[in-house]
Amino acid sequence: MPTFITHAFASVVIGKTVGRRLMDGTKVQFKFWFFTIVCALLPDIDVINMAFGIPYNHMLGHRGLTHSIIFIFITAIIITYVGFMEIQIKSRKFLLLSYFFIIGLSHIILDAMTSGGLGVGFLMPFVSKRYFFPYRPIRVSPFSIIRLFSSEGQRIVISEFIWVWIPGFLLLLILKIVNVLRKKEKG
């Protein structure tokens, strides 16, 4: 898996890309960002199961059920309808639901692009098989934060920087330039 920081960063890039439009041009609220990051990190809640002796390759193990499309969809529904109860416009709810679904998908897509583990249970609980993408450039991160400070940890951080952070910053820079040009055009 990529580090939790990279999962959060990817979700913020997506949020910066579409957030203001989702919130109808108003200032994007703290809770929007809070739920964005929660949604991006929630699939890794399954690491807790290791403490209960559930093996990695079990459906409830790491990258199993909580990394499935159905889990991501249910999470998006709960966040949208509980976290944003005050929004009554159905089309706005649908956009938020779609947004949080995409945020959750970003987590499992990044995990499927890593170099290690058993794969991602995209289709659990219906299909127990785990999948990787054919191209897996992101080095898998250890569960231990301490190991991130080793030489292997440095290689992981460099890998994430190359494959997630640089493209993310470039996208944000392009969006900033486009916004500046639009403002100049308007007035």
N, CA and C atoms as a LAMMPS dump frame, in Angstrom:
ITEM: TIMESTEP
0
ITEM: NUMBER OF ATOMS
561
ITEM: BOX BOUNDS ff ff ff
-5.0000000000000000e+02 5.0000000000000000e+02
-5.0000000000000000e+02 5.0000000000000000e+02
-5.0000000000000000e+02 5.0000000000000000e+02
ITEM: ATOMS id mol type element x y z
1 1 1 N 0.845 -1.181 0
2 1 2 C 0 0 0
3 1 3 C 0.882 1.232 0
4 2 1 N 0.44 2.301 -0.626
5 2 2 C 1.141 3.565 -0.444
6 2 3 C 0.963 4.026 1.005
7 3 1 N 1.786 4.955 1.441
8 3 2 C 1.663 5.454 2.806
9 3 3 C 0.337 6.195 2.97
10 4 1 N -0.108 6.298 4.208
11 4 2 C -1.37 7 4.472
12 4 3 C -1.275 8.46 4.04
13 5 1 N -0.083 9.031 4.104
14 5 2 C 0.099 10.428 3.695
15 5 3 C -0.168 10.569 2.193
16 6 1 N 0.289 9.605 1.418
17 6 2 C 0.072 9.653 -0.028
18 6 3 C -1.398 9.436 -0.372
19 7 1 N -2.069 8.538 0.348
20 7 2 C -3.512 8.368 0.119
21 7 3 C -4.247 9.679 0.411
22 8 1 N -3.893 10.336 1.508
23 8 2 C -4.536 11.605 1.861
24 8 3 C -4.222 12.674 0.812
25 9 1 N -2.963 12.739 0.383
26 9 2 C -2.563 13.724 -0.628
27 9 3 C -3.36 13.538 -1.921
28 10 1 N -3.473 12.315 -2.38
29 10 2 C -4.217 12.042 -3.617
30 10 3 C -5.664 12.51 -3.487
31 11 1 N -6.263 12.291 -2.318
32 11 2 C -7.657 12.714 -2.126
33 11 3 C -7.777 14.235 -2.11
34 12 1 N -6.791 14.915 -1.547
35 12 2 C -6.817 16.38 -1.523
36 12 3 C -6.667 16.939 -2.941
37 13 1 N -5.826 16.315 -3.746
38 13 2 C -5.683 16.755 -5.142
39 13 3 C -7.022 16.627 -5.867
40 14 1 N -7.691 15.503 -5.681
41 14 2 C -9.008 15.318 -6.304
42 14 3 C -9.987 16.369 -5.775
43 15 1 N -9.972 16.592 -4.468
44 15 2 C -10.86 17.589 -3.865
45 15 3 C -10.595 18.993 -4.367
46 16 1 N -9.32 19.351 -4.513
47 16 2 C -8.965 20.674 -5.028
48 16 3 C -9.411 20.829 -6.476
49 17 1 N -9.439 19.724 -7.189
50 17 2 C -9.831 19.749 -8.591
51 17 3 C -11.324 20.018 -8.75
52 18 1 N -12.149 19.42 -7.901
53 18 2 C -13.604 19.51 -8.089
54 18 3 C -14.368 20.071 -6.891
55 19 1 N -13.708 20.317 -5.779
56 19 2 C -14.386 20.7 -4.543
57 19 3 C -15.27 21.918 -4.621
58 20 1 N -14.769 23.003 -5.183
59 20 2 C -15.561 24.237 -5.24
60 20 3 C -16.814 24.043 -6.093
61 21 1 N -16.698 23.27 -7.148
62 21 2 C -17.872 23.003 -7.988
63 21 3 C -18.895 22.161 -7.227
64 22 1 N -18.405 21.205 -6.461
65 22 2 C -19.318 20.355 -5.689
66 22 3 C -20.053 21.143 -4.622
67 23 1 N -19.37 22.106 -4.044
68 23 2 C -19.972 22.886 -2.967
69 23 3 C -20.645 24.144 -3.521
70 24 1 N -20.97 24.135 -4.814
71 24 2 C -21.74 25.194 -5.47
72 24 3 C -21.048 26.55 -5.392
73 25 1 N -19.729 26.546 -5.529
74 25 2 C -18.987 27.793 -5.562
75 25 3 C -18.765 28.437 -4.21
76 26 1 N -19.359 27.892 -3.167
77 26 2 C -19.162 28.46 -1.837
78 26 3 C -17.825 27.986 -1.282
79 27 1 N -17.416 28.618 -0.209
80 27 2 C -16.168 28.204 0.435
81 27 3 C -16.299 26.744 0.86
82 28 1 N -15.299 25.969 0.497
83 28 2 C -15.332 24.545 0.83
84 28 3 C -15.132 24.406 2.333
85 29 1 N -16.04 23.689 2.957
86 29 2 C -16.075 23.584 4.408
87 29 3 C -15.044 22.598 4.949
88 30 1 N -14.711 22.809 6.227
89 30 2 C -13.788 21.901 6.911
90 30 3 C -14.277 20.469 6.808
91 31 1 N -15.574 20.248 7.006
92 31 2 C -16.065 18.866 7.013
93 31 3 C -15.917 18.204 5.65
94 32 1 N -15.951 18.985 4.583
95 32 2 C -15.708 18.43 3.25
96 32 3 C -14.312 17.814 3.209
97 33 1 N -13.328 18.556 3.71
98 33 2 C -11.949 18.049 3.71
99 33 3 C -11.782 16.913 4.704
100 34 1 N -12.425 17.013 5.85
101 34 2 C -12.355 15.945 6.85
102 34 3 C -12.86 14.633 6.256
103 35 1 N -14.052 14.669 5.664
104 35 2 C -14.62 13.441 5.094
105 35 3 C -13.863 12.976 3.851
106 36 1 N -13.275 13.9 3.126
107 36 2 C -12.441 13.514 1.978
108 36 3 C -11.286 12.639 2.449
109 37 1 N -10.601 13.084 3.487
110 37 2 C -9.442 12.327 3.977
111 37 3 C -9.882 11.044 4.673
112 38 1 N -10.966 11.101 5.447
113 38 2 C -11.486 9.877 6.08
114 38 3 C -11.806 8.833 5.016
115 39 1 N -12.483 9.257 3.97
116 39 2 C -12.866 8.333 2.9
117 39 3 C -11.632 7.739 2.218
118 40 1 N -10.592 8.535 2.082
119 40 2 C -9.361 8.057 1.444
120 40 3 C -8.603 7.065 2.314
121 41 1 N -8.704 7.207 3.621
122 41 2 C -7.933 6.355 4.535
123 41 3 C -8.718 5.155 5.058
124 42 1 N -10.039 5.237 5.049
125 42 2 C -10.876 4.213 5.674
126 42 3 C -10.628 2.78 5.196
127 43 1 N -10.35 2.53 3.927
128 43 2 C -10.117 1.135 3.536
129 43 3 C -9.012 0.439 4.347
130 44 1 N -8.044 1.203 4.833
131 44 2 C -6.959 0.591 5.608
132 44 3 C -7.331 0.302 7.058
133 45 1 N -8.596 0.489 7.417
134 45 2 C -9.062 0.114 8.752
135 45 3 C -8.848 -1.378 8.978
136 46 1 N -8.734 -2.121 7.889
137 46 2 C -8.568 -3.575 7.99
138 46 3 C -7.248 -4.005 8.626
139 47 1 N -6.276 -3.112 8.76
140 47 2 C -5.021 -3.509 9.412
141 47 3 C -5.258 -3.847 10.885
142 48 1 N -6.332 -3.312 11.459
143 48 2 C -6.689 -3.627 12.848
144 48 3 C -6.949 -5.122 13.004
145 49 1 N -7.488 -5.738 11.967
146 49 2 C -7.828 -7.16 12.04
147 49 3 C -6.621 -8.054 12.295
148 50 1 N -5.433 -7.594 11.944
149 50 2 C -4.223 -8.383 12.214
150 50 3 C -4.038 -8.598 13.711
151 51 1 N -4.417 -7.594 14.501
152 51 2 C -4.293 -7.708 15.956
153 51 3 C -5.213 -8.789 16.514
154 52 1 N -6.258 -9.122 15.757
155 52 2 C -7.197 -10.164 16.179
156 52 3 C -6.875 -11.515 15.553
157 53 1 N -5.712 -11.593 14.911
158 53 2 C -5.269 -12.862 14.347
159 53 3 C -5.853 -13.21 12.991
160 54 1 N -6.518 -12.263 12.361
161 54 2 C -7.068 -12.531 11.029
162 54 3 C -5.925 -12.435 10.023
163 55 1 N -5.675 -13.513 9.284
164 55 2 C -4.537 -13.504 8.359
165 55 3 C -4.756 -12.564 7.17
166 56 1 N -3.658 -12.129 6.622
167 56 2 C -3.657 -11.208 5.484
168 56 3 C -4.528 -11.734 4.339
169 57 1 N -4.447 -13.028 4.047
170 57 2 C -5.144 -13.582 2.883
171 57 3 C -6.638 -13.846 3.117
172 58 1 N -7.13 -13.617 4.313
173 58 2 C -8.552 -13.777 4.634
174 58 3 C -9.347 -12.626 4.002
175 59 1 N -10.627 -12.839 3.741
176 59 2 C -11.474 -11.789 3.174
177 59 3 C -11.459 -10.529 4.045
178 60 1 N -11.329 -10.713 5.361
179 60 2 C -11.278 -9.57 6.271
180 60 3 C -9.85 -9.092 6.518
181 61 1 N -8.869 -9.732 5.867
182 61 2 C -7.473 -9.322 5.983
183 61 3 C -7.218 -8.052 5.179
184 62 1 N -5.961 -7.605 5.229
185 62 2 C -5.6 -6.361 4.55
186 62 3 C -5.826 -6.458 3.045
187 63 1 N -6.389 -5.407 2.498
188 63 2 C -6.753 -5.284 1.085
189 63 3 C -7.84 -6.266 0.662
190 64 1 N -8.619 -6.701 1.632
191 64 2 C -9.734 -7.601 1.346
192 64 3 C -11.029 -6.825 1.194
193 65 1 N -12.007 -7.167 2.021
194 65 2 C -13.356 -6.605 1.913
195 65 3 C -13.391 -5.074 1.981
196 66 1 N -12.574 -4.477 2.849
197 66 2 C -12.602 -3.011 2.967
198 66 3 C -11.954 -2.315 1.77
199 67 1 N -11.371 -3.101 0.886
200 67 2 C -10.803 -2.557 -0.348
201 67 3 C -11.664 -2.948 -1.557
202 68 1 N -12.906 -3.307 -1.291
203 68 2 C -13.804 -3.716 -2.377
204 68 3 C -14.625 -2.523 -2.859
205 69 1 N -15.085 -2.633 -4.075
206 69 2 C -15.914 -1.576 -4.659
207 69 3 C -17.207 -1.417 -3.865
208 70 1 N -17.773 -2.505 -3.384
209 70 2 C -19.022 -2.428 -2.607
210 70 3 C -18.791 -1.689 -1.282
211 71 1 N -17.668 -1.947 -0.609
212 71 2 C -17.344 -1.234 0.634
213 71 3 C -17.17 0.257 0.346
214 72 1 N -16.469 0.575 -0.731
215 72 2 C -16.246 1.974 -1.107
216 72 3 C -17.59 2.662 -1.374
217 73 1 N -18.481 1.974 -2.061
218 73 2 C -19.79 2.545 -2.385
219 73 3 C -20.612 2.779 -1.117
220 74 1 N -20.639 1.81 -0.222
221 74 2 C -21.381 1.957 1.042
222 74 3 C -20.795 3.096 1.868
223 75 1 N -19.478 3.186 1.909
224 75 2 C -18.811 4.28 2.626
225 75 3 C -19.228 5.627 2.037
226 76 1 N -19.237 5.731 0.718
227 76 2 C -19.626 6.983 0.055
228 76 3 C -21.071 7.358 0.385
229 77 1 N -21.952 6.37 0.421
230 77 2 C -23.358 6.626 0.77
231 77 3 C -23.46 7.155 2.198
232 78 1 N -22.807 6.48 3.134
233 78 2 C -22.88 6.891 4.542
234 78 3 C -22.314 8.292 4.732
235 79 1 N -21.14 8.554 4.168
236 79 2 C -20.533 9.884 4.319
237 79 3 C -21.437 10.956 3.716
238 80 1 N -21.987 10.7 2.555
239 80 2 C -22.834 11.695 1.884
240 80 3 C -24.111 11.971 2.667
241 81 1 N -24.795 10.923 3.089
242 81 2 C -26.111 11.114 3.71
243 81 3 C -26.046 11.43 5.199
244 82 1 N -24.977 11.056 5.873
245 82 2 C -24.834 11.402 7.291
246 82 3 C -24.03 12.691 7.443
247 83 1 N -22.951 12.802 6.703
248 83 2 C -22.076 13.966 6.832
249 83 3 C -22.618 15.234 6.211
250 84 1 N -23.526 15.089 5.249
251 84 2 C -24.043 16.258 4.531
252 84 3 C -25.569 16.244 4.504
253 85 1 N -26.163 15.983 5.677
254 85 2 C -27.624 15.919 5.793
255 85 3 C -28.304 17.219 5.392
256 86 1 N -27.618 18.347 5.607
257 86 2 C -28.239 19.642 5.339
258 86 3 C -28.438 19.9 3.847
259 87 1 N -27.756 19.162 3.006
260 87 2 C -27.919 19.344 1.561
261 87 3 C -29.149 18.561 1.113
262 88 1 N -30.136 19.291 0.613
263 88 2 C -31.412 18.673 0.243
264 88 3 C -31.571 18.462 -1.257
265 89 1 N -30.749 19.124 -2.051
266 89 2 C -30.876 19.023 -3.508
267 89 3 C -30.332 17.667 -3.957
268 90 1 N -31.201 16.877 -4.576
269 90 2 C -30.822 15.506 -4.952
270 90 3 C -29.639 15.465 -5.907
271 91 1 N -29.582 16.381 -6.844
272 91 2 C -28.466 16.374 -7.794
273 91 3 C -27.146 16.671 -7.082
274 92 1 N -27.19 17.532 -6.077
275 92 2 C -25.977 17.847 -5.302
276 92 3 C -25.559 16.63 -4.481
277 93 1 N -26.533 15.93 -3.888
278 93 2 C -26.233 14.698 -3.131
279 93 3 C -25.581 13.669 -4.045
280 94 1 N -26.127 13.531 -5.252
281 94 2 C -25.565 12.56 -6.195
282 94 3 C -24.121 12.922 -6.544
283 95 1 N -23.852 14.213 -6.738
284 95 2 C -22.482 14.643 -7.035
285 95 3 C -21.545 14.349 -5.873
286 96 1 N -22.006 14.617 -4.649
287 96 2 C -21.181 14.309 -3.472
288 96 3 C -20.954 12.807 -3.342
289 97 1 N -21.991 12.031 -3.542
290 97 2 C -21.869 10.571 -3.494
291 97 3 C -20.844 10.095 -4.53
292 98 1 N -20.937 10.61 -5.731
293 98 2 C -19.987 10.244 -6.789
294 98 3 C -18.569 10.652 -6.406
295 99 1 N -18.446 11.849 -5.841
296 99 2 C -17.139 12.349 -5.411
297 99 3 C -16.515 11.426 -4.367
298 100 1 N -17.257 11.103 -3.313
299 100 2 C -16.693 10.254 -2.259
300 100 3 C -16.434 8.836 -2.758
301 101 1 N -17.217 8.379 -3.698
302 101 2 C -16.95 7.082 -4.322
303 101 3 C -15.61 7.131 -5.068
304 102 1 N -15.374 8.197 -5.805
305 102 2 C -14.101 8.35 -6.529
306 102 3 C -12.932 8.453 -5.554
307 103 1 N -13.125 9.158 -4.446
308 103 2 C -12.06 9.253 -3.437
309 103 3 C -11.717 7.864 -2.915
310 104 1 N -12.723 7.075 -2.57
311 104 2 C -12.474 5.705 -2.113
312 104 3 C -11.801 4.863 -3.178
313 105 1 N -12.254 5.014 -4.426
314 105 2 C -11.618 4.278 -5.524
315 105 3 C -10.151 4.656 -5.674
316 106 1 N -9.822 5.925 -5.414
317 106 2 C -8.419 6.339 -5.542
318 106 3 C -7.528 5.513 -4.616
319 107 1 N -8.041 5.169 -3.446
320 107 2 C -7.27 4.359 -2.498
321 107 3 C -6.971 2.981 -3.084
322 108 1 N -8.005 2.306 -3.547
323 108 2 C -7.791 0.932 -4.003
324 108 3 C -7.054 0.894 -5.344
325 109 1 N -7.2 1.936 -6.146
326 109 2 C -6.431 2.014 -7.397
327 109 3 C -4.95 2.163 -7.085
328 110 1 N -4.618 3.066 -6.158
329 110 2 C -3.209 3.222 -5.777
330 110 3 C -2.651 1.923 -5.2
331 111 1 N -3.44 1.248 -4.364
332 111 2 C -2.974 -0.024 -3.794
333 111 3 C -2.729 -1.075 -4.873
334 112 1 N -3.547 -1.08 -5.906
335 112 2 C -3.385 -2.061 -6.99
336 112 3 C -2.189 -1.734 -7.874
337 113 1 N -1.591 -0.568 -7.668
338 113 2 C -0.419 -0.169 -8.441
339 113 3 C 0.879 -0.376 -7.666
340 114 1 N 0.8 -1.068 -6.519
341 114 2 C 2.002 -1.273 -5.71
342 114 3 C 2.695 -2.583 -6.054
343 115 1 N 3.941 -2.67 -5.605
344 115 2 C 4.806 -3.795 -5.97
345 115 3 C 4.692 -5.011 -5.061
346 116 1 N 3.868 -4.963 -4.054
347 116 2 C 3.838 -6.095 -3.129
348 116 3 C 2.467 -6.377 -2.565
349 117 1 N 2.41 -7.415 -1.755
350 117 2 C 1.154 -7.82 -1.142
351 117 3 C 0.479 -8.911 -1.943
352 118 1 N -0.778 -9.129 -1.645
353 118 2 C -1.54 -10.202 -2.291
354 118 3 C -2.528 -9.691 -3.332
355 119 1 N -2.565 -8.39 -3.526
356 119 2 C -3.529 -7.815 -4.453
357 119 3 C -4.682 -7.165 -3.704
358 120 1 N -5.631 -6.655 -4.456
359 120 2 C -6.765 -5.915 -3.905
360 120 3 C -8.055 -6.671 -4.216
361 121 1 N -8.903 -6.817 -3.196
362 121 2 C -10.172 -7.538 -3.344
363 121 3 C -11.268 -6.665 -3.911
364 122 1 N -11.079 -6.151 -5.118
365 122 2 C -12.046 -5.248 -5.748
366 122 3 C -13.477 -5.781 -5.708
367 123 1 N -13.645 -7.074 -5.929
368 123 2 C -14.988 -7.644 -6.108
369 123 3 C -15.5 -8.419 -4.897
370 124 1 N -14.783 -8.347 -3.771
371 124 2 C -15.263 -9.027 -2.565
372 124 3 C -16.548 -8.349 -2.103
373 125 1 N -17.47 -9.044 -1.506
374 125 2 C -17.481 -10.445 -1.084
375 125 3 C -17.944 -11.415 -2.17
376 126 1 N -18.207 -10.925 -3.379
377 126 2 C -18.755 -11.783 -4.435
378 126 3 C -17.701 -12.672 -5.09
379 127 1 N -16.492 -12.142 -5.218
380 127 2 C -15.371 -12.886 -5.804
381 127 3 C -14.199 -12.742 -4.847
382 128 1 N -13.624 -13.851 -4.423
383 128 2 C -12.561 -13.79 -3.419
384 128 3 C -11.183 -13.474 -4.002
385 129 1 N -11.064 -13.487 -5.302
386 129 2 C -9.773 -13.217 -5.949
387 129 3 C -9.333 -11.778 -5.691
388 130 1 N -8.015 -11.614 -5.567
389 130 2 C -7.428 -10.279 -5.417
390 130 3 C -6.688 -9.925 -6.702
391 131 1 N -6.639 -8.639 -6.991
392 131 2 C -6.091 -8.182 -8.264
393 131 3 C -5.021 -7.11 -8.076
394 132 1 N -4.084 -7.09 -9.007
395 132 2 C -3.134 -5.992 -9.175
396 132 3 C -3.334 -5.453 -10.584
397 133 1 N -2.905 -4.231 -10.817
398 133 2 C -2.852 -3.73 -12.182
399 133 3 C -1.589 -4.276 -12.837
400 134 1 N -1.59 -4.393 -14.159
401 134 2 C -0.402 -4.922 -14.836
402 134 3 C 0.837 -4.053 -14.602
403 135 1 N 0.637 -2.747 -14.509
404 135 2 C 1.755 -1.829 -14.287
405 135 3 C 1.733 -1.416 -12.823
406 136 1 N 2.795 -1.756 -12.088
407 136 2 C 2.822 -1.542 -10.636
408 136 3 C 4.085 -0.794 -10.226
409 137 1 N 4.164 0.505 -10.506
410 137 2 C 5.394 1.25 -10.25
411 137 3 C 5.598 1.713 -8.811
412 138 1 N 4.55 1.697 -7.994
413 138 2 C 4.656 2.23 -6.627
414 138 3 C 5.155 1.133 -5.697
415 139 1 N 6.232 1.413 -4.986
416 139 2 C 6.766 0.426 -4.043
417 139 3 C 5.803 0.297 -2.865
418 140 1 N 5.603 -0.93 -2.43
419 140 2 C 4.673 -1.183 -1.335
420 140 3 C 5.271 -0.669 -0.024
421 141 1 N 4.432 -0.051 0.791
422 141 2 C 4.855 0.513 2.071
423 141 3 C 4.668 -0.512 3.187
424 142 1 N 5.599 -0.545 4.149
425 142 2 C 5.428 -1.456 5.285
426 142 3 C 4.342 -0.935 6.226
427 143 1 N 3.839 -1.82 7.07
428 143 2 C 2.857 -1.397 8.069
429 143 3 C 3.517 -0.564 9.164
430 144 1 N 4.807 -0.725 9.346
431 144 2 C 5.547 -0.052 10.406
432 144 3 C 6.028 1.325 9.948
433 145 1 N 5.653 2.353 10.686
434 145 2 C 6.119 3.708 10.387
435 145 3 C 7.628 3.791 10.589
436 146 1 N 8.145 3.084 11.574
437 146 2 C 9.585 3.096 11.857
438 146 3 C 10.375 2.609 10.643
439 147 1 N 9.853 1.584 9.954
440 147 2 C 10.556 1.049 8.778
441 147 3 C 10.593 2.047 7.623
442 148 1 N 9.715 3.038 7.649
443 148 2 C 9.756 4.071 6.61
444 148 3 C 11.013 4.925 6.698
445 149 1 N 11.654 4.918 7.862
446 149 2 C 12.864 5.71 8.052
447 149 3 C 14.13 4.929 7.728
448 150 1 N 13.975 3.756 7.153
449 150 2 C 15.115 2.942 6.726
450 150 3 C 15.457 3.283 5.273
451 151 1 N 16.496 2.644 4.746
452 151 2 C 16.852 2.879 3.339
453 151 3 C 15.729 2.399 2.418
454 152 1 N 15.069 1.297 2.776
455 152 2 C 13.92 0.822 1.991
456 152 3 C 12.789 1.85 2.045
457 153 1 N 12.59 2.447 3.217
458 153 2 C 11.574 3.484 3.367
459 153 3 C 11.84 4.677 2.464
460 154 1 N 13.113 5.027 2.317
461 154 2 C 13.468 6.131 1.423
462 154 3 C 13.103 5.797 -0.024
463 155 1 N 13.334 4.555 -0.42
464 155 2 C 12.978 4.139 -1.785
465 155 3 C 11.457 4.197 -1.984
466 156 1 N 10.717 3.851 -0.944
467 156 2 C 9.247 3.906 -1.009
468 156 3 C 8.782 5.349 -1.183
469 157 1 N 9.33 6.243 -0.376
470 157 2 C 8.947 7.655 -0.441
471 157 3 C 9.298 8.242 -1.812
472 158 1 N 10.466 7.901 -2.335
473 158 2 C 10.859 8.385 -3.665
474 158 3 C 9.886 7.866 -4.722
475 159 1 N 9.528 6.597 -4.619
476 159 2 C 8.58 5.993 -5.558
477 159 3 C 7.238 6.726 -5.52
478 160 1 N 6.719 6.976 -4.329
479 160 2 C 5.441 7.683 -4.198
480 160 3 C 5.554 9.113 -4.717
481 161 1 N 6.698 9.731 -4.457
482 161 2 C 6.916 11.098 -4.919
483 161 3 C 6.865 11.155 -6.446
484 162 1 N 7.538 10.204 -7.093
485 162 2 C 7.588 10.175 -8.561
486 162 3 C 6.218 9.876 -9.167
487 163 1 N 5.513 8.89 -8.617
488 163 2 C 4.297 8.388 -9.26
489 163 3 C 3 9.025 -8.774
490 164 1 N 3.025 9.707 -7.608
491 164 2 C 1.785 10.312 -7.089
492 164 3 C 1.963 11.807 -6.826
493 165 1 N 2.985 12.176 -6.078
494 165 2 C 3.14 13.562 -5.653
495 165 3 C 3.469 14.51 -6.81
496 166 1 N 4.438 14.165 -7.639
497 166 2 C 4.786 15.058 -8.761
498 166 3 C 3.597 15.23 -9.709
499 167 1 N 2.945 14.137 -10.15
500 167 2 C 1.756 14.343 -11
501 167 3 C 0.658 15.147 -10.294
502 168 1 N 0.488 14.925 -8.99
503 168 2 C -0.52 15.672 -8.235
504 168 3 C -0.216 17.158 -8.194
505 169 1 N 1.046 17.499 -7.899
506 169 2 C 1.439 18.911 -7.877
507 169 3 C 1.323 19.538 -9.268
508 170 1 N 1.689 18.787 -10.301
509 170 2 C 1.561 19.305 -11.668
510 170 3 C 0.097 19.588 -12.011
511 171 1 N -0.791 18.691 -11.621
512 171 2 C -2.216 18.91 -11.858
513 171 3 C -2.7 20.161 -11.131
514 172 1 N -2.296 20.325 -9.871
515 172 2 C -2.699 21.513 -9.114
516 172 3 C -2.139 22.786 -9.739
517 173 1 N -0.905 22.723 -10.229
518 173 2 C -0.296 23.881 -10.882
519 173 3 C -1.058 24.243 -12.159
520 174 1 N -1.388 23.247 -12.948
521 174 2 C -2.157 23.485 -14.178
522 174 3 C -3.511 24.108 -13.847
523 175 1 N -4.178 23.585 -12.818
524 175 2 C -5.476 24.147 -12.412
525 175 3 C -5.338 25.593 -11.967
526 176 1 N -4.276 25.89 -11.245
527 176 2 C -4.031 27.259 -10.785
528 176 3 C -3.833 28.192 -11.978
529 177 1 N -3.036 27.756 -12.946
530 177 2 C -2.793 28.566 -14.141
531 177 3 C -4.097 28.795 -14.906
532 178 1 N -4.887 27.746 -15.073
533 178 2 C -6.173 27.864 -15.771
534 178 3 C -7.079 28.854 -15.045
535 179 1 N -7.142 28.778 -13.714
536 179 2 C -7.986 29.699 -12.941
537 179 3 C -7.516 31.139 -13.077
538 180 1 N -6.207 31.359 -13.055
539 180 2 C -5.667 32.716 -13.217
540 180 3 C -6.017 33.253 -14.603
541 181 1 N -5.857 32.423 -15.627
542 181 2 C -6.185 32.843 -16.995
543 181 3 C -7.673 33.144 -17.145
544 182 1 N -8.515 32.348 -16.507
545 182 2 C -9.967 32.6 -16.559
546 182 3 C -10.318 33.931 -15.908
547 183 1 N -9.696 34.219 -14.761
548 183 2 C -9.97 35.48 -14.065
549 183 3 C -9.521 36.664 -14.908
550 184 1 N -8.37 36.54 -15.561
551 184 2 C -7.886 37.622 -16.43
552 184 3 C -8.836 37.832 -17.603
553 185 1 N -9.349 36.741 -18.139
554 185 2 C -10.262 36.798 -19.278
555 185 3 C -11.569 37.501 -18.907
556 186 1 N -12.049 37.252 -17.682
557 186 2 C -13.324 37.827 -17.232
558 186 3 C -13.197 39.299 -16.872
559 187 1 N -12.027 39.701 -16.499
560 187 2 C -12.028 41.085 -16.141
561 187 3 C -10.823 41.662 -15.63
